[in-house]
């Protein structure tokens, strides 16, 4: 024993012993090597396009002239954006951004063509969804580049038409919507808060399940026990949600646009889906340690699955559908709509339906696992 300890105390002994311990411990090797390999394949999946492309926008054309149509054709040729519709009402475009149907819009003023040929500057406004800051920057940069190129071409034609020197034919005004301060905290915290609440609830439920399984071997829960566990977990999740969306938003001075009723209803739906999901997946954990390993290293991929930092239209379709089976995907998008856009619950109907489906499916599966399947320690 003494000789063994002396070997460990040397550099070479500690080095060899540590390697032996890692490669003989399934938990250690799965986290230190397996997780790295998993991330190397999973993380780049959403970024196969390399550059965010086909981000949906509207164009609000108040002029309907030959020159405005020429500008629209230039914008339509861009790879980064996709013109979903030409509308005449800016309010319609704002509502589409609030519903997360588009990332922004271009507004062409009335008398655009006449102002240019008269030599009078006109303003073209670019609006982008500031609550999705990374995507908004990409949209604004692509549109600004295309419109600036169009402006240079028009400036030459304007000079030839008026006989004056070359000067900018119009002004380009860029404005963020909702996250008007363009703060990364406002942009990220709402989404990250939902993920933190989900992962901590899942870890807590998994630890409880693993402990119960280690102590009693067989897990059988009555209907009342399942309801009691769910109610307790939902209470803790609700307190955490109120802490983040209430105190933390106030303390950090983040904007909060949603109504109290919408925030509370959305929170209850999301937490209910997380608890139902947790009851089901934690029934498979045999030990407390396994719960920590799996749930902790899945946190980062789950955040990217929500498409908060990368547009959904640029992700593979199968990955978008896969993301819908995780409560945080619908929860993050729903709470961003409510708290950052000030949207009513009706604007998040797709996310609400998604969460309701998860509540019934995972709730039913969890009930079956604990009440009828009679889980035993193996």
Residue pairs with C-beta under 8 A, 6 or more apart in sequence:
6 13
7 13
7 17
8 14
8 17
21 28
22 28
22 29
22 32
23 29
27 289
27 290
27 293
30 293
31 293
31 297
35 297
38 297
39 300
39 301
42 301
43 300
43 301
43 304
45 315
45 316
45 319
46 304
46 305
46 307
46 310
46 314
46 315
46 316
46 319
47 310
48 316
49 314
51 79
51 80
52 80
52 135
52 138
52 310
52 311
52 314
53 79
53 80
53 313
53 314
54 79
54 80
54 81
54 82
54 313
54 314
55 80
55 81
55 82
55 103
55 135
55 138
55 139
55 311
55 313
55 314
56 81
56 82
56 84
56 101
56 102
56 103
56 313
57 75
57 81
57 82
57 83
57 84
57 102
57 103
57 104
57 105
57 106
57 139
57 143
58 83
58 84
58 85
58 86
58 87
58 92
58 93
58 96
58 102
58 105
58 106
59 72
59 75
59 83
59 85
59 86
59 87
59 105
59 106
59 108
60 87
60 88
60 89
60 90
60 93
60 105
60 106
60 107
60 108
61 68
61 69
61 72
61 86
61 88
61 108
62 88
62 107
62 108
62 109
62 110
62 112
63 108
63 109
63 110
63 111
63 112
63 113
65 112
65 113
65 114
66 113
67 112
67 113
67 116
67 154
68 108
68 112
68 113
70 150
71 108
71 124
71 147
71 150
72 83
72 86
72 108
74 146
74 147
74 149
74 150
75 81
75 83
75 106
75 143
75 146
75 147
76 83
77 146
78 142
78 143
78 146
80 138
80 139
80 142
81 103
81 139
81 142
81 143
82 313
84 96
84 101
84 102
87 93
87 105
90 105
90 107
93 102
93 105
93 107
93 127
94 127
94 177
96 102
96 105
97 103
97 104
97 105
97 127
97 129
97 177
97 178
97 341
98 178
98 337
98 341
98 342
98 343
98 347
99 337
99 343
99 347
100 129
100 333
100 336
100 337
100 341
102 129
103 128
103 129
103 132
103 135
103 136
103 139
103 311
104 126
104 127
104 128
104 129
104 136
104 139
104 140
104 143
104 177
105 127
106 124
106 125
106 126
106 127
106 143
106 147
107 124
107 125
107 126
107 127
108 124
109 115
109 122
109 123
109 124
109 125
111 122
112 122
112 124
112 170
115 121
115 122
115 170
116 122
116 154
116 158
116 169
116 170
117 158
117 161
117 162
119 158
119 162
119 164
121 168
121 169
121 170
121 171
122 169
122 170
122 171
123 170
123 171
123 172
123 173
124 147
124 170
124 171
124 172
124 173
125 173
125 174
125 175
126 140
126 143
126 144
126 147
126 172
126 173
126 174
126 175
127 175
127 176
127 177
128 135
128 136
128 137
128 139
128 140
128 174
128 175
128 176
128 177
129 135
129 136
129 139
129 176
129 177
129 178
130 136
130 176
130 177
130 178
130 179
130 180
130 182
130 187
131 177
131 178
131 179
131 186
131 187
131 336
131 340
131 341
132 187
132 308
132 336
133 179
133 182
133 183
133 184
133 187
134 187
134 309
134 310
135 309
135 310
135 311
136 176
140 174
144 172
144 174
147 172
148 172
151 168
151 169
151 170
151 172
154 169
154 170
155 166
155 167
155 168
155 169
156 166
158 164
158 166
158 167
158 169
159 165
159 166
159 167
176 182
178 255
178 257
178 340
178 341
178 342
179 186
179 187
179 255
179 340
181 255
183 254
185 252
185 254
186 254
186 255
186 340
188 308
189 244
189 248
189 249
189 252
189 254
190 245
190 254
190 332
190 335
190 336
190 339
190 340
191 303
191 306
191 308
191 332
191 335
191 336
192 303
193 241
193 244
193 245
193 248
193 335
194 270
194 328
194 331
194 332
194 335
195 299
195 302
195 303
195 306
195 328
195 332
196 240
196 244
197 237
197 240
197 241
197 244
197 270
197 271
197 274
198 274
198 302
198 327
198 328
198 331
199 295
199 296
199 299
199 302
200 240
201 233
201 236
201 237
201 240
201 271
201 274
201 275
201 278
202 274
202 277
202 278
202 281
202 282
202 291
202 295
203 291
203 292
203 295
203 296
204 233
204 236
205 229
205 233
205 275
205 278
205 279
205 282
206 278
206 281
206 282
206 285
206 288
206 290
206 291
206 292
206 295
207 288
207 291
207 292
208 229
208 282
209 219
209 282
209 283
209 285
209 291
210 282
210 285
210 286
210 287
210 288
210 289
210 290
210 291
211 288
212 219
213 219
213 285
213 286
213 287
213 375
213 377
214 286
214 287
214 288
214 377
217 376
217 377
218 374
218 375
218 376
218 377
219 283
219 370
219 374
219 375
219 376
220 370
220 371
220 374
220 375
221 229
221 370
221 371
222 371
223 367
223 371
226 279
226 366
226 367
226 370
226 371
229 279
230 275
230 276
230 279
233 275
233 278
234 268
234 271
234 272
234 275
237 271
237 274
237 275
238 267
238 268
238 271
241 267
241 270
241 271
242 267
245 256
245 263
245 267
245 335
245 339
248 254
249 255
249 256
249 339
250 256
255 340
256 339
257 338
257 339
257 340
257 341
257 342
258 266
258 338
258 339
258 342
258 343
259 338
259 342
259 344
262 338
262 343
262 344
262 345
263 335
263 338
263 339
265 345
266 331
266 334
266 335
266 338
266 345
266 348
266 352
267 335
269 334
269 352
269 355
269 356
269 359
270 327
270 330
270 331
270 334
270 335
270 355
272 355
272 359
273 327
273 330
273 331
273 355
273 358
273 359
273 362
274 327
274 328
274 331
276 358
276 359
276 360
276 361
276 362
276 363
276 366
277 326
277 327
277 358
277 362
278 366
279 362
279 363
279 366
279 367
279 369
279 370
280 362
280 363
280 365
280 366
280 369
282 291
283 366
283 369
283 370
283 373
283 375
285 291
285 294
286 377
286 378
302 326
302 328
302 329
303 309
303 328
304 310
305 319
305 322
305 323
305 326
305 328
305 329
306 323
306 328
306 329
306 332
306 333
307 315
307 320
307 323
307 329
307 333
308 332
308 333
308 336
312 320
323 329
324 330
324 354
325 358
327 355
327 358
329 354
330 350
330 351
330 352
330 354
330 355
330 358
331 351
331 355
333 348
333 351
334 348
334 351
334 352
334 355
337 343
337 347
337 348
337 351
338 345
338 348
341 347
345 352
369 375
